[in-house]
């Protein structure tokens, strides 16, 4: 079942769904960032070293990479909102249960790694489903701003859990952070089902999911034809590069500030960078759509946004590794994280430019690569810190990986559709 394009009469309802998706993205990150926020407390509580913390932090991405493609493909077939709500219900329950289940096992490292792996499986479908949903409902001239608006949920969620989570961590311990984010997610699912879906629609997701799985087995995706296109490879390489470096910063920045500036307040470095990222994300989407409406070529604007999102942000990441001033570190971290949001108006919407009929599937392919590389980068970051005793190598790693993706996109990126042949239209 495909979602029909949004008409002018559906504008108000579309805006409600946009707000809902923004909140869903926010809560996705609230639950995802619980472990990075609590990394130091968990290490102390369970007596983990950096390598063991790296195993737990990177375990998420092993699961995250496995459901990207199938999640995107099912969403292309049955509608992304159904996949989103089912997965959110599951990861909300898992987050609430995690502190409770740690009390009944002594193998805490294995349990937490397994829990993060399962969390990755459940959350892996989210962004491919979102890409599919927006490619089918949003006009090309509005995609950058809409995606950037919904994408701010990732920064808003990190901001919420960074601020509230830091206070809960200090006041009530690490368990309260899990309860807080998990229960909010379940509340969001309940409100969405109650106020945005009819009773009839509530029973559709399970039936549609089974039909989508059946369709995915029967449909032949023209991989050879699709992946002969250089722009497809360019956007995938760029996407996996930016995703893996974002995951690396997301996982290790709280520990970096906690250890480098032990006297600083947790809420400052857990809040300020993500507070800056919200307006920069919205601005990037507005600027991109405005420039395109003024007659600039779409691919020129996509590449310009990516230069800022991958190139300029990496310069500030390198500066972060060199400074010994807390104030400068906050500025550099905020600039690096904030400018990365320009990726929303670059490669993230470029997937929808190239192949709107199978955007969820292609986004899933890129995110799968990003998750796999994220496993390597997150673990490698922990290994580098443990062996060298320096954080500079971590930020050098971020800059190097970003540079590879940016070069590929600048050289081979395009914005013309590649799925206009009849072979692609039934995906």
C-alpha positions, 0 to 999 in steps of 0.5 A: 500500500503506497502513501498518496502524495499530500494535497493542499487540503491535507496540509494541516494533517501533513504538518501534524505528521511532520511534528509527530515525526520530529518528536519520534526522531527526538525520542529515537535519539533519547533512547539511543544516547542513553548509553553514551550519556551514562558511559562513565557511570556504567564503566564505574558501576560495572568496572569496565575499561575503555575497550569494554566500553567500546564493545558496548557502544559499538554493539548498537551498530552491529544490529543497526546495520542488519535491518536498514535495507529490509526496513526501507524496502518494506516501507516503500511497499506498505508505508513508513509510518506503520514500520516506525510505530511498530519499531518504536513500541519495541525499543521503548519497552527494551529501554525501560526493561534494561535496568531491571534486567541487569539485576538478574544477571552477573554477565553485565558486559554480555548483557549490555552488549546484547541489549545494544545490539537488539536496540540497533536492530529495532532502530535500524528501520527508522531512517530508511522508513522516514526517507521512504515516507518523505519521498512519497509525501513531500514535493521535491522543492520542499524536501530539504526543509522538511527533512531538515525539520524532522532531522532536528529531532536527532539534535533535539533528542540528544539535547533533551537527554543530554540536559535531563539525562545529566540531571537524572544521572546526578540525582537518581543514578543511571537507571533513571535515564533509561526509565525516562527515555523509554517511558516517553517513547511509549507515551509518544506511540500511544498518543500517535495511535490514539490521535492520528490513526483510526481504530481500523488503521491500528490493526493494519501494521501487522498485516501489512508487515507480513505482506511487505515481507512477502513482497520483498521475497517476490520482487526482483530489485534490479541491483545491477542496473541501479548500481552501475550508476556512479551517482548512486555509489557517490551518495552511498559512500558519502552517506556511510562516511558521514553516518559513521563519523556522526556515530563516533562523535555521538558515542565518545564526545561525553566521555571526551569532555568528562575526562578532559575537563573533569571539573566541568558540568555535564549538562554544558557539554551534553546540551550546548552542541545539540542546542546549536545544531537545531537552528543550523539544521533548520537554516540549512534546509531553508537555505537549500530550498530557497537557493534551488527556487532561485534557479540554482542547480539542485546538484550544485546546492547539494554539493555546497551543503555537503562541503559544509556538512563534511568539510568545514565540520571536520576542520572544527573537529580537528581543532577540538582535539588540539585545544586545552580550553573548555570554552574553546572546546565547547565552541569547536564541538558545537560548530562541528556538530552543528555544521554536520546537520547540513548533511540533511540538505546534501546527501540525505535528500540526494537519495530522494532526488536520485530514486524516489520510488525506492528511496527507503531501500537505497537509504537503507543500503547507505545506512547499512554501510554507515553502521558497519563503518560506525562499528569499526570507527567507534571501537577503533576510537576506544582502542586508539584512546586506550593505546595512545592516551590521546584524543587527537587520533580520534578526531583525525579519524573523523576528519579522514573518513569525512574527507573520503565521503566528501571527495566521492560526492563532489566528483560523482554526485548528481541529482537527476533521477536514475529510477525512471526506467520501467524496471524501477517503477514497481519497486 
